[in-house]
Amino acid sequence: MSDQDVQAELARLKAENERLKKTASRGASLKVSEKGGVSVYGLGRFPVTLYKEQWTKLLDMADEIRAFIADNAAALKTKE
């Protein structure tokens, strides 16, 4: 591999690294799964995937979930 090839590969890898950093820092993203569910990426190591009925049920519980988190804040851990 010539010096020019090494420099070109280095530039390509730097560009790819920057692209991946931007993707990782943009937060959560949504996708339709193979089985027709809604997957949320960016919350943890694996996506959270539920069917639309499950998401609707969960979203309808949003106020209850927030109240539960507030009531149990002392016992809950935060991920840093």
MARTOR-232982 format. One record per residue: residue number from 1; residue in one letter; x, y, z of N, C-alpha, C, O in turn. Coordinates in steps of 0.05 Angstrom, whole numbers, plus 5000, padded with zeros to 4 digits. Layout:
# MARTOR-232982
<site><i>NUM</i><aa>a</aa><n_px>X</n_px><n_py>Y</n_py><n_pz>Z</n_pz><ca_px>X</ca_px><ca_py>Y</ca_py><ca_pz>Z</ca_pz><c_px>X</c_px><c_py>Y</c_py><c_pz>Z</c_pz><o_px>X</o_px><o_py>Y</o_py><o_pz>Z</o_pz></site>
...
***
This chain:
# MARTOR-232982
<site><i>1</i><aa>m</aa><n_px>5017</n_px><n_py>4977</n_py><n_pz>5000</n_pz><ca_px>5000</ca_px><ca_py>5000</ca_py><ca_pz>5000</ca_pz><c_px>5018</c_px><c_py>5025</c_py><c_pz>5000</c_pz><o_px>5036</o_px><o_py>5027</o_py><o_pz>5017</o_pz></site>
<site><i>2</i><aa>s</aa><n_px>5013</n_px><n_py>5043</n_py><n_pz>4982</n_pz><ca_px>5029</ca_px><ca_py>5067</ca_py><ca_pz>4980</ca_pz><c_px>5021</c_px><c_py>5087</c_py><c_pz>5001</c_pz><o_px>5000</o_px><o_py>5085</o_py><o_pz>5013</o_pz></site>
<site><i>3</i><aa>d</aa><n_px>5038</n_px><n_py>5107</n_py><n_pz>5005</n_pz><ca_px>5032</ca_px><ca_py>5128</ca_py><ca_pz>5024</ca_pz><c_px>5007</c_px><c_py>5143</c_py><c_pz>5016</c_pz><o_px>4991</o_px><o_py>5151</o_py><o_pz>5034</o_pz></site>
<site><i>4</i><aa>q</aa><n_px>5003</n_px><n_py>5146</n_py><n_pz>4990</n_pz><ca_px>4979</ca_px><ca_py>5160</ca_py><ca_pz>4980</ca_pz><c_px>4954</c_px><c_py>5143</c_py><c_pz>4987</c_pz><o_px>4933</o_px><o_py>5154</o_py><o_pz>4994</o_pz></site>
<site><i>5</i><aa>d</aa><n_px>4955</n_px><n_py>5117</n_py><n_pz>4984</n_pz><ca_px>4933</ca_px><ca_py>5099</ca_py><ca_pz>4991</ca_pz><c_px>4927</c_px><c_py>5100</c_py><c_pz>5021</c_pz><o_px>4903</o_px><o_py>5101</o_py><o_pz>5029</o_pz></site>
<site><i>6</i><aa>v</aa><n_px>4948</n_px><n_py>5101</n_py><n_pz>5037</n_pz><ca_px>4944</ca_px><ca_py>5102</ca_py><ca_pz>5066</ca_pz><c_px>4930</c_px><c_py>5128</c_py><c_pz>5074</c_pz><o_px>4912</o_px><o_py>5129</o_py><o_pz>5090</o_pz></site>
<site><i>7</i><aa>q</aa><n_px>4939</n_px><n_py>5150</n_py><n_pz>5062</n_pz><ca_px>4927</ca_px><ca_py>5176</ca_py><ca_pz>5067</ca_pz><c_px>4898</c_px><c_py>5178</c_py><c_pz>5059</c_pz><o_px>4881</o_px><o_py>5189</o_py><o_pz>5073</o_pz></site>
<site><i>8</i><aa>a</aa><n_px>4892</n_px><n_py>5166</n_py><n_pz>5036</n_pz><ca_px>4864</ca_px><ca_py>5165</ca_py><ca_pz>5026</ca_pz><c_px>4846</c_px><c_py>5148</c_py><c_pz>5045</c_pz><o_px>4824</o_px><o_py>5156</o_py><o_pz>5051</o_pz></site>
<site><i>9</i><aa>e</aa><n_px>4857</n_px><n_py>5125</n_py><n_pz>5054</n_pz><ca_px>4842</ca_px><ca_py>5108</ca_py><ca_pz>5072</ca_pz><c_px>4838</c_px><c_py>5123</c_py><c_pz>5099</c_pz><o_px>4816</o_px><o_py>5121</o_py><o_pz>5111</o_pz></site>
<site><i>10</i><aa>l</aa><n_px>4858</n_px><n_py>5136</n_py><n_pz>5108</n_pz><ca_px>4856</ca_px><ca_py>5151</ca_py><ca_pz>5133</ca_pz><c_px>4834</c_px><c_py>5173</c_py><c_pz>5131</c_pz><o_px>4819</o_px><o_py>5177</o_py><o_pz>5149</o_pz></site>
<site><i>11</i><aa>a</aa><n_px>4834</n_px><n_py>5187</n_py><n_pz>5109</n_pz><ca_px>4814</ca_px><ca_py>5208</ca_py><ca_pz>5104</ca_pz><c_px>4786</c_px><c_py>5196</c_py><c_pz>5104</c_pz><o_px>4767</o_px><o_py>5207</o_py><o_pz>5115</o_pz></site>
<site><i>12</i><aa>r</aa><n_px>4783</n_px><n_py>5173</n_py><n_pz>5090</n_pz><ca_px>4757</ca_px><ca_py>5159</ca_py><ca_pz>5089</ca_pz><c_px>4748</c_px><c_py>5151</c_py><c_pz>5117</c_pz><o_px>4724</o_px><o_py>5155</o_py><o_pz>5123</o_pz></site>
<site><i>13</i><aa>l</aa><n_px>4766</n_px><n_py>5140</n_py><n_pz>5133</n_pz><ca_px>4759</ca_px><ca_py>5131</ca_py><ca_pz>5159</ca_pz><c_px>4752</c_px><c_py>5155</c_py><c_pz>5178</c_pz><o_px>4733</o_px><o_py>5152</o_py><o_pz>5194</o_pz></site>
<site><i>14</i><aa>k</aa><n_px>4765</n_px><n_py>5177</n_py><n_pz>5175</n_pz><ca_px>4759</ca_px><ca_py>5201</ca_py><ca_pz>5191</ca_pz><c_px>4731</c_px><c_py>5211</c_py><c_pz>5184</c_pz><o_px>4716</o_px><o_py>5218</o_py><o_pz>5201</o_pz></site>
<site><i>15</i><aa>a</aa><n_px>4725</n_px><n_py>5211</n_py><n_pz>5158</n_pz><ca_px>4698</ca_px><ca_py>5220</ca_py><ca_pz>5149</ca_pz><c_px>4676</c_px><c_py>5201</c_py><c_pz>5160</c_pz><o_px>4655</o_px><o_py>5210</o_py><o_pz>5169</o_pz></site>
<site><i>16</i><aa>e</aa><n_px>4681</n_px><n_py>5175</n_py><n_pz>5159</n_pz><ca_px>4662</ca_px><ca_py>5156</ca_py><ca_pz>5169</ca_pz><c_px>4659</c_px><c_py>5159</c_py><c_pz>5199</c_pz><o_px>4636</o_px><o_py>5157</o_py><o_pz>5209</o_pz></site>
<site><i>17</i><aa>n</aa><n_px>4680</n_px><n_py>5163</n_py><n_pz>5213</n_pz><ca_px>4679</ca_px><ca_py>5167</ca_py><ca_pz>5242</ca_pz><c_px>4662</c_px><c_py>5192</c_py><c_pz>5249</c_pz><o_px>4646</o_px><o_py>5191</o_py><o_pz>5268</o_pz></site>
<site><i>18</i><aa>e</aa><n_px>4666</n_px><n_py>5214</n_py><n_pz>5235</n_pz><ca_px>4650</ca_px><ca_py>5238</ca_py><ca_pz>5240</ca_pz><c_px>4621</c_px><c_py>5233</c_py><c_pz>5234</c_pz><o_px>4603</o_px><o_py>5242</o_py><o_pz>5249</o_pz></site>
<site><i>19</i><aa>r</aa><n_px>4615</n_px><n_py>5218</n_py><n_pz>5213</n_pz><ca_px>4587</ca_px><ca_py>5212</ca_py><ca_pz>5206</ca_pz><c_px>4574</c_px><c_py>5195</c_py><c_pz>5228</c_pz><o_px>4551</o_px><o_py>5200</o_py><o_pz>5236</o_pz></site>
<site><i>20</i><aa>l</aa><n_px>4589</n_px><n_py>5176</n_py><n_pz>5239</n_pz><ca_px>4578</ca_px><ca_py>5159</ca_py><ca_pz>5260</ca_pz><c_px>4574</c_px><c_py>5174</c_py><c_pz>5286</c_pz><o_px>4555</o_px><o_py>5170</o_py><o_pz>5300</o_pz></site>
<site><i>21</i><aa>k</aa><n_px>4592</n_px><n_py>5193</n_py><n_pz>5292</n_pz><ca_px>4589</ca_px><ca_py>5210</ca_py><ca_pz>5315</ca_pz><c_px>4564</c_px><c_py>5226</c_py><c_pz>5314</c_pz><o_px>4549</o_px><o_py>5229</o_py><o_pz>5334</o_pz></site>
<site><i>22</i><aa>k</aa><n_px>4558</n_px><n_py>5238</n_py><n_pz>5290</n_pz><ca_px>4534</ca_px><ca_py>5254</ca_py><ca_pz>5287</ca_pz><c_px>4509</c_px><c_py>5237</c_py><c_pz>5290</c_pz><o_px>4490</o_px><o_py>5246</o_py><o_pz>5302</o_pz></site>
<site><i>23</i><aa>t</aa><n_px>4510</n_px><n_py>5213</n_py><n_pz>5279</n_pz><ca_px>4487</ca_px><ca_py>5195</ca_py><ca_pz>5281</ca_pz><c_px>4482</c_px><c_py>5187</c_py><c_pz>5310</c_pz><o_px>4459</o_px><o_py>5186</o_py><o_pz>5320</o_pz></site>
<site><i>24</i><aa>a</aa><n_px>4503</n_px><n_py>5181</n_py><n_pz>5325</n_pz><ca_px>4501</ca_px><ca_py>5173</ca_py><ca_pz>5353</ca_pz><c_px>4491</c_px><c_py>5195</c_py><c_pz>5371</c_pz><o_px>4477</o_px><o_py>5190</o_py><o_pz>5391</o_pz></site>
<site><i>25</i><aa>s</aa><n_px>4498</n_px><n_py>5220</n_py><n_pz>5365</n_pz><ca_px>4491</ca_px><ca_py>5242</ca_py><ca_pz>5383</ca_pz><c_px>4464</c_px><c_py>5254</c_py><c_pz>5377</c_pz><o_px>4455</o_px><o_py>5271</o_py><o_pz>5392</o_pz></site>
<site><i>26</i><aa>r</aa><n_px>4451</n_px><n_py>5246</n_py><n_pz>5356</n_pz><ca_px>4426</ca_px><ca_py>5259</ca_py><ca_pz>5349</ca_pz><c_px>4402</c_px><c_py>5249</c_py><c_pz>5366</c_pz><o_px>4380</o_px><o_py>5261</o_py><o_pz>5364</o_pz></site>
<site><i>27</i><aa>g</aa><n_px>4406</n_px><n_py>5229</n_py><n_pz>5383</n_pz><ca_px>4385</ca_px><ca_py>5221</ca_py><ca_pz>5400</ca_pz><c_px>4370</c_px><c_py>5197</c_py><c_pz>5390</c_pz><o_px>4380</o_px><o_py>5181</o_py><o_pz>5375</o_pz></site>
<site><i>28</i><aa>a</aa><n_px>4345</n_px><n_py>5195</n_py><n_pz>5398</n_pz><ca_px>4328</ca_px><ca_py>5172</ca_py><ca_pz>5391</ca_pz><c_px>4318</c_px><c_py>5175</c_py><c_pz>5362</c_pz><o_px>4314</o_px><o_py>5197</o_py><o_pz>5351</o_pz></site>
<site><i>29</i><aa>s</aa><n_px>4314</n_px><n_py>5152</n_py><n_pz>5350</n_pz><ca_px>4302</ca_px><ca_py>5151</ca_py><ca_pz>5323</ca_pz><c_px>4282</c_px><c_py>5128</c_py><c_pz>5322</c_pz><o_px>4282</o_px><o_py>5110</o_py><o_pz>5338</o_pz></site>
<site><i>30</i><aa>l</aa><n_px>4264</n_px><n_py>5130</n_py><n_pz>5302</n_pz><ca_px>4242</ca_px><ca_py>5111</ca_py><ca_pz>5299</ca_pz><c_px>4245</c_px><c_py>5096</c_py><c_pz>5273</c_pz><o_px>4256</o_px><o_py>5106</o_py><o_pz>5254</o_pz></site>
<site><i>31</i><aa>k</aa><n_px>4235</n_px><n_py>5071</n_py><n_pz>5273</n_pz><ca_px>4237</ca_px><ca_py>5054</ca_py><ca_pz>5250</ca_pz><c_px>4214</c_px><c_py>5034</c_py><c_pz>5252</c_pz><o_px>4207</o_px><o_py>5025</o_py><o_pz>5273</o_pz></site>
<site><i>32</i><aa>v</aa><n_px>4203</n_px><n_py>5026</n_py><n_pz>5229</n_pz><ca_px>4184</ca_px><ca_py>5004</ca_py><ca_pz>5228</ca_pz><c_px>4200</c_px><c_py>4978</c_py><c_pz>5227</c_pz><o_px>4217</o_px><o_py>4975</o_py><o_pz>5209</o_pz></site>
<site><i>33</i><aa>s</aa><n_px>4194</n_px><n_py>4960</n_py><n_pz>5245</n_pz><ca_px>4209</ca_px><ca_py>4935</ca_py><ca_pz>5246</ca_pz><c_px>4200</c_px><c_py>4916</c_py><c_pz>5224</c_pz><o_px>4179</o_px><o_py>4921</o_py><o_pz>5211</o_pz></site>
<site><i>34</i><aa>e</aa><n_px>4214</n_px><n_py>4894</n_py><n_pz>5221</n_pz><ca_px>4207</ca_px><ca_py>4874</ca_py><ca_pz>5201</ca_pz><c_px>4179</c_px><c_py>4862</c_py><c_pz>5206</c_pz><o_px>4165</o_px><o_py>4856</o_py><o_pz>5187</o_pz></site>
<site><i>35</i><aa>k</aa><n_px>4172</n_px><n_py>4860</n_py><n_pz>5231</n_pz><ca_px>4146</ca_px><ca_py>4848</ca_py><ca_pz>5238</ca_pz><c_px>4124</c_px><c_py>4869</c_py><c_pz>5240</c_pz><o_px>4101</o_px><o_py>4863</o_py><o_pz>5248</o_pz></site>
<site><i>36</i><aa>g</aa><n_px>4130</n_px><n_py>4894</n_py><n_pz>5233</n_pz><ca_px>4109</ca_px><ca_py>4915</ca_py><ca_pz>5233</ca_pz><c_px>4106</c_px><c_py>4930</c_py><c_pz>5259</c_pz><o_px>4086</o_px><o_py>4944</o_py><o_pz>5263</o_pz></site>
<site><i>37</i><aa>g</aa><n_px>4125</n_px><n_py>4928</n_py><n_pz>5277</n_pz><ca_px>4124</ca_px><ca_py>4943</ca_py><ca_pz>5301</ca_pz><c_px>4138</c_px><c_py>4969</c_py><c_pz>5298</c_pz><o_px>4151</o_px><o_py>4975</o_py><o_pz>5278</o_pz></site>
<site><i>38</i><aa>v</aa><n_px>4137</n_px><n_py>4986</n_py><n_pz>5319</n_pz><ca_px>4151</ca_px><ca_py>5011</ca_py><ca_pz>5319</ca_pz><c_px>4175</c_px><c_py>5007</c_py><c_pz>5338</c_pz><o_px>4172</o_px><o_py>5001</o_py><o_pz>5361</o_pz></site>
<site><i>39</i><aa>s</aa><n_px>4199</n_px><n_py>5012</n_py><n_pz>5327</n_pz><ca_px>4224</ca_px><ca_py>5009</ca_py><ca_pz>5342</ca_pz><c_px>4235</c_px><c_py>5036</c_py><c_pz>5348</c_pz><o_px>4238</o_px><o_py>5053</o_py><o_pz>5330</o_pz></site>
<site><i>40</i><aa>v</aa><n_px>4243</n_px><n_py>5041</n_py><n_pz>5373</n_pz><ca_px>4256</ca_px><ca_py>5065</ca_py><ca_pz>5381</ca_pz><c_px>4285</c_px><c_py>5058</c_py><c_pz>5387</c_pz><o_px>4292</o_px><o_py>5042</o_py><o_pz>5404</o_pz></site>
<site><i>41</i><aa>y</aa><n_px>4303</n_px><n_py>5071</n_py><n_pz>5372</n_pz><ca_px>4332</ca_px><ca_py>5067</ca_py><ca_pz>5375</ca_pz><c_px>4344</c_px><c_py>5091</c_py><c_pz>5390</c_pz><o_px>4334</o_px><o_py>5113</o_py><o_pz>5388</o_pz></site>
<site><i>42</i><aa>g</aa><n_px>4365</n_px><n_py>5086</n_py><n_pz>5404</n_pz><ca_px>4380</ca_px><ca_py>5107</ca_py><ca_pz>5418</ca_pz><c_px>4374</c_px><c_py>5110</c_py><c_pz>5447</c_pz><o_px>4385</o_px><o_py>5127</o_py><o_pz>5461</o_pz></site>
<site><i>43</i><aa>l</aa><n_px>4357</n_px><n_py>5093</n_py><n_pz>5458</n_pz><ca_px>4352</ca_px><ca_py>5094</ca_py><ca_pz>5487</ca_pz><c_px>4371</c_px><c_py>5077</c_py><c_pz>5503</c_pz><o_px>4377</o_px><o_py>5083</o_py><o_pz>5526</o_pz></site>
<site><i>44</i><aa>g</aa><n_px>4381</n_px><n_py>5056</n_py><n_pz>5491</n_pz><ca_px>4399</ca_px><ca_py>5037</ca_py><ca_pz>5504</ca_pz><c_px>4414</c_px><c_py>5021</c_py><c_pz>5483</c_pz><o_px>4415</o_px><o_py>5028</o_py><o_pz>5459</o_pz></site>
<site><i>45</i><aa>r</aa><n_px>4424</n_px><n_py>4999</n_py><n_pz>5491</n_pz><ca_px>4440</ca_px><ca_py>4982</ca_py><ca_pz>5473</ca_pz><c_px>4422</c_px><c_py>4970</c_py><c_pz>5451</c_pz><o_px>4431</o_px><o_py>4967</o_py><o_pz>5428</o_pz></site>
<site><i>46</i><aa>f</aa><n_px>4398</n_px><n_py>4963</n_py><n_pz>5459</n_pz><ca_px>4379</ca_px><ca_py>4950</ca_py><ca_pz>5440</ca_pz><c_px>4355</c_px><c_py>4968</c_py><c_pz>5435</c_pz><o_px>4348</o_px><o_py>4984</o_py><o_pz>5453</o_pz></site>
<site><i>47</i><aa>p</aa><n_px>4342</n_px><n_py>4966</n_py><n_pz>5412</n_pz><ca_px>4318</ca_px><ca_py>4982</ca_py><ca_pz>5408</ca_pz><c_px>4295</c_px><c_py>4972</c_py><c_pz>5425</c_pz><o_px>4294</o_px><o_py>4949</o_py><o_pz>5433</o_pz></site>
<site><i>48</i><aa>v</aa><n_px>4276</n_px><n_py>4990</n_py><n_pz>5430</n_pz><ca_px>4251</ca_px><ca_py>4983</ca_py><ca_pz>5444</ca_pz><c_px>4230</c_px><c_py>4981</c_py><c_pz>5422</c_pz><o_px>4225</o_px><o_py>5000</o_py><o_pz>5408</o_pz></site>
<site><i>49</i><aa>t</aa><n_px>4219</n_px><n_py>4957</n_py><n_pz>5419</n_pz><ca_px>4200</ca_px><ca_py>4952</ca_py><ca_pz>5397</ca_pz><c_px>4173</c_px><c_py>4943</c_py><c_pz>5408</c_pz><o_px>4172</o_px><o_py>4923</o_py><o_pz>5423</o_pz></site>
<site><i>50</i><aa>l</aa><n_px>4152</n_px><n_py>4957</n_py><n_pz>5401</n_pz><ca_px>4125</ca_px><ca_py>4949</ca_py><ca_pz>5409</ca_pz><c_px>4107</c_px><c_py>4953</c_py><c_pz>5385</c_pz><o_px>4113</o_px><o_py>4968</o_py><o_pz>5366</o_pz></site>
<site><i>51</i><aa>y</aa><n_px>4085</n_px><n_py>4938</n_py><n_pz>5385</n_pz><ca_px>4064</ca_px><ca_py>4942</ca_py><ca_pz>5364</ca_pz><c_px>4049</c_px><c_py>4968</c_py><c_pz>5370</c_pz><o_px>4050</o_px><o_py>4978</o_py><o_pz>5392</o_pz></site>
<site><i>52</i><aa>k</aa><n_px>4035</n_px><n_py>4979</n_py><n_pz>5350</n_pz><ca_px>4022</ca_px><ca_py>5005</ca_py><ca_pz>5353</ca_pz><c_px>4002</c_px><c_py>5005</c_py><c_pz>5376</c_pz><o_px>4000</o_px><o_py>5026</o_py><o_pz>5389</o_pz></site>
<site><i>53</i><aa>e</aa><n_px>3988</n_px><n_py>4983</n_py><n_pz>5380</n_pz><ca_px>3969</ca_px><ca_py>4982</ca_py><ca_pz>5402</ca_pz><c_px>3983</c_px><c_py>4985</c_py><c_pz>5429</c_pz><o_px>3974</o_px><o_py>4998</o_py><o_pz>5448</o_pz></site>
<site><i>54</i><aa>q</aa><n_px>4007</n_px><n_py>4973</n_py><n_pz>5431</n_pz><ca_px>4022</ca_px><ca_py>4974</ca_py><ca_pz>5456</ca_pz><c_px>4033</c_px><c_py>5002</c_py><c_pz>5460</c_pz><o_px>4033</o_px><o_py>5012</o_py><o_pz>5482</o_pz></site>
<site><i>55</i><aa>w</aa><n_px>4043</n_px><n_py>5015</n_py><n_pz>5439</n_pz><ca_px>4052</ca_px><ca_py>5043</ca_py><ca_pz>5441</ca_pz><c_px>4030</c_px><c_py>5061</c_py><c_pz>5449</c_pz><o_px>4033</o_px><o_py>5078</o_py><o_pz>5466</o_pz></site>
<site><i>56</i><aa>t</aa><n_px>4006</n_px><n_py>5058</n_py><n_pz>5437</n_pz><ca_px>3983</ca_px><ca_py>5074</ca_py><ca_pz>5444</ca_pz><c_px>3976</c_px><c_py>5071</c_py><c_pz>5474</c_pz><o_px>3971</o_px><o_py>5091</o_py><o_pz>5488</o_pz></site>
<site><i>57</i><aa>k</aa><n_px>3976</n_px><n_py>5046</n_py><n_pz>5483</n_pz><ca_px>3970</ca_px><ca_py>5041</ca_py><ca_pz>5511</ca_pz><c_px>3991</c_px><c_py>5054</c_py><c_pz>5530</c_pz><o_px>3984</o_px><o_py>5066</o_py><o_pz>5550</o_pz></site>
<site><i>58</i><aa>l</aa><n_px>4016</n_px><n_py>5051</n_py><n_pz>5522</n_pz><ca_px>4038</ca_px><ca_py>5062</ca_py><ca_pz>5538</ca_pz><c_px>4036</c_px><c_py>5093</c_py><c_pz>5538</c_pz><o_px>4039</o_px><o_py>5106</o_py><o_pz>5559</o_pz></site>
<site><i>59</i><aa>l</aa><n_px>4032</n_px><n_py>5105</n_py><n_pz>5515</n_pz><ca_px>4030</ca_px><ca_py>5134</ca_py><ca_pz>5513</ca_pz><c_px>4006</c_px><c_py>5145</c_py><c_pz>5528</c_pz><o_px>4007</o_px><o_py>5167</o_py><o_pz>5540</o_pz></site>
<site><i>60</i><aa>d</aa><n_px>3984</n_px><n_py>5130</n_py><n_pz>5529</n_pz><ca_px>3961</ca_px><ca_py>5138</ca_py><ca_pz>5545</ca_pz><c_px>3967</c_px><c_py>5138</c_py><c_pz>5575</c_pz><o_px>3954</o_px><o_py>5152</o_py><o_pz>5590</o_pz></site>
<site><i>61</i><aa>m</aa><n_px>3988</n_px><n_py>5123</n_py><n_pz>5583</n_pz><ca_px>3996</ca_px><ca_py>5121</ca_py><ca_pz>5611</ca_pz><c_px>4018</c_px><c_py>5142</c_py><c_pz>5618</c_pz><o_px>4028</o_px><o_py>5141</o_py><o_pz>5640</o_pz></site>
<site><i>62</i><aa>a</aa><n_px>4024</n_px><n_py>5160</n_py><n_pz>5600</n_pz><ca_px>4047</ca_px><ca_py>5178</ca_py><ca_pz>5604</ca_pz><c_px>4046</c_px><c_py>5193</c_py><c_pz>5630</c_pz><o_px>4066</o_px><o_py>5195</o_py><o_pz>5645</o_pz></site>
<site><i>63</i><aa>d</aa><n_px>4022</n_px><n_py>5204</n_py><n_pz>5637</n_pz><ca_px>4020</ca_px><ca_py>5219</ca_py><ca_pz>5662</ca_pz><c_px>4024</c_px><c_py>5201</c_py><c_pz>5686</c_pz><o_px>4036</o_px><o_py>5209</o_py><o_pz>5706</o_pz></site>
<site><i>64</i><aa>e</aa><n_px>4013</n_px><n_py>5177</n_py><n_pz>5685</n_pz><ca_px>4016</ca_px><ca_py>5158</ca_py><ca_pz>5706</ca_pz><c_px>4045</c_px><c_py>5149</c_py><c_pz>5710</c_pz><o_px>4055</o_px><o_py>5147</o_py><o_pz>5732</o_pz></site>
<site><i>65</i><aa>i</aa><n_px>4059</n_px><n_py>5146</n_py><n_pz>5688</n_pz><ca_px>4087</ca_px><ca_py>5138</ca_py><ca_pz>5689</ca_pz><c_px>4104</c_px><c_py>5161</c_py><c_pz>5701</c_pz><o_px>4121</o_px><o_py>5156</o_py><o_pz>5718</o_pz></site>
<site><i>66</i><aa>r</aa><n_px>4099</n_px><n_py>5185</n_py><n_pz>5692</n_pz><ca_px>4113</ca_px><ca_py>5209</ca_py><ca_pz>5703</ca_pz><c_px>4109</c_px><c_py>5211</c_py><c_pz>5733</c_pz><o_px>4127</o_px><o_py>5217</o_py><o_pz>5749</o_pz></site>
<site><i>67</i><aa>a</aa><n_px>4084</n_px><n_py>5207</n_py><n_pz>5742</n_pz><ca_px>4077</ca_px><ca_py>5209</ca_py><ca_pz>5771</ca_pz><c_px>4091</c_px><c_py>5187</c_py><c_pz>5786</c_pz><o_px>4101</o_px><o_py>5191</o_py><o_pz>5808</o_pz></site>
<site><i>68</i><aa>f</aa><n_px>4092</n_px><n_py>5163</n_py><n_pz>5775</n_pz><ca_px>4105</ca_px><ca_py>5140</ca_py><ca_pz>5788</ca_pz><c_px>4135</c_px><c_py>5146</c_py><c_pz>5791</c_pz><o_px>4147</o_px><o_py>5141</o_py><o_pz>5812</o_pz></site>
<site><i>69</i><aa>i</aa><n_px>4147</n_px><n_py>5157</n_py><n_pz>5770</n_pz><ca_px>4176</ca_px><ca_py>5163</ca_py><ca_pz>5771</ca_pz><c_px>4181</c_px><c_py>5185</c_py><c_pz>5792</c_pz><o_px>4200</o_px><o_py>5183</o_py><o_pz>5808</o_pz></site>
<site><i>70</i><aa>a</aa><n_px>4164</n_px><n_py>5205</n_py><n_pz>5793</n_pz><ca_px>4167</ca_px><ca_py>5226</ca_py><ca_pz>5814</ca_pz><c_px>4164</c_px><c_py>5215</c_py><c_pz>5842</c_pz><o_px>4179</o_px><o_py>5222</o_py><o_pz>5860</o_pz></site>
<site><i>71</i><aa>d</aa><n_px>4144</n_px><n_py>5197</n_py><n_pz>5846</n_pz><ca_px>4139</ca_px><ca_py>5186</ca_py><ca_pz>5872</ca_pz><c_px>4161</c_px><c_py>5167</c_py><c_pz>5881</c_pz><o_px>4165</o_px><o_py>5164</o_py><o_pz>5905</o_pz></site>
<site><i>72</i><aa>n</aa><n_px>4175</n_px><n_py>5155</n_py><n_pz>5862</n_pz><ca_px>4196</ca_px><ca_py>5135</ca_py><ca_pz>5869</ca_pz><c_px>4224</c_px><c_py>5145</c_py><c_pz>5861</c_pz><o_px>4242</o_px><o_py>5129</o_py><o_pz>5858</o_pz></site>
<site><i>73</i><aa>a</aa><n_px>4227</n_px><n_py>5171</n_py><n_pz>5858</n_pz><ca_px>4253</ca_px><ca_py>5183</ca_py><ca_pz>5849</ca_pz><c_px>4276</c_px><c_py>5174</c_py><c_pz>5867</c_pz><o_px>4298</o_px><o_py>5169</o_py><o_pz>5857</o_pz></site>
<site><i>74</i><aa>a</aa><n_px>4272</n_px><n_py>5172</n_py><n_pz>5893</n_pz><ca_px>4294</ca_px><ca_py>5165</ca_py><ca_pz>5911</ca_pz><c_px>4303</c_px><c_py>5136</c_py><c_pz>5907</c_pz><o_px>4327</o_px><o_py>5130</o_py><o_pz>5911</o_pz></site>
<site><i>75</i><aa>a</aa><n_px>4286</n_px><n_py>5119</n_py><n_pz>5899</n_pz><ca_px>4293</ca_px><ca_py>5090</ca_py><ca_pz>5895</ca_pz><c_px>4303</c_px><c_py>5085</c_py><c_pz>5867</c_pz><o_px>4315</o_px><o_py>5063</o_py><o_pz>5862</o_pz></site>
<site><i>76</i><aa>l</aa><n_px>4299</n_px><n_py>5103</n_py><n_pz>5848</n_pz><ca_px>4306</ca_px><ca_py>5098</ca_py><ca_pz>5820</ca_pz><c_px>4334</c_px><c_py>5108</c_py><c_pz>5815</c_pz><o_px>4343</o_px><o_py>5129</o_py><o_pz>5825</o_pz></site>
<site><i>77</i><aa>k</aa><n_px>4349</n_px><n_py>5094</n_py><n_pz>5798</n_pz><ca_px>4375</ca_px><ca_py>5102</ca_py><ca_pz>5790</ca_pz><c_px>4374</c_px><c_py>5117</c_py><c_pz>5764</c_pz><o_px>4356</o_px><o_py>5113</o_py><o_pz>5748</o_pz></site>
<site><i>78</i><aa>t</aa><n_px>4394</n_px><n_py>5133</n_py><n_pz>5759</n_pz><ca_px>4396</ca_px><ca_py>5147</ca_py><ca_pz>5734</ca_pz><c_px>4421</c_px><c_py>5138</c_py><c_pz>5719</c_pz><o_px>4442</o_px><o_py>5132</o_py><o_pz>5732</o_pz></site>
<site><i>79</i><aa>k</aa><n_px>4419</n_px><n_py>5135</n_py><n_pz>5693</n_pz><ca_px>4442</ca_px><ca_py>5127</ca_py><ca_pz>5677</ca_pz><c_px>4457</c_px><c_py>5151</c_py><c_pz>5668</c_pz><o_px>4445</o_px><o_py>5169</o_py><o_pz>5656</o_pz></site>
<site><i>80</i><aa>e</aa><n_px>4483</n_px><n_py>5152</n_py><n_pz>5674</n_pz><ca_px>4499</ca_px><ca_py>5176</ca_py><ca_pz>5666</ca_pz><c_px>4516</c_px><c_py>5170</c_py><c_pz>5643</c_pz><o_px>4531</o_px><o_py>5188</o_py><o_pz>5634</o_pz></site>
***
